[in-house]
C-alpha cells in the first residue's frame, strides 16, 4: 500500500533537475534520432511498464511511420529494494523474432 504522506514528503524535498521544457526538448531530439534510424523499419515499440508510460506517450506521437506498440512488465524486486530472479508480470503479445525492437523506459538500472 502506498503511503501518501511519504509520497508528499518525497515530492516536497525533491530537487527538480530539468524543467518540463527541457524534458520535452530531450524527447523531441530522441524522436528525431529514432525517425532517422528507424523510419521504414516497421519496428515494435515496447513500453516498459510502469516507468516508461509517460515517455512512451510523449515519444510515439512524434514517430510518423508505421510501428506496432506493445508493453512489457517484469520485476526482480517484488516489493523489496533488491532482487534476483526475473518475474514476468506481462510479456509482449507481438511476435518479436526478426523485428526491430525499440524498448522505451524511463530509467535504466540494474533491476
Order of alpha helices (4+ residues) and beta strands (2+ residues): alpha-alpha-beta-alpha-beta-beta-beta
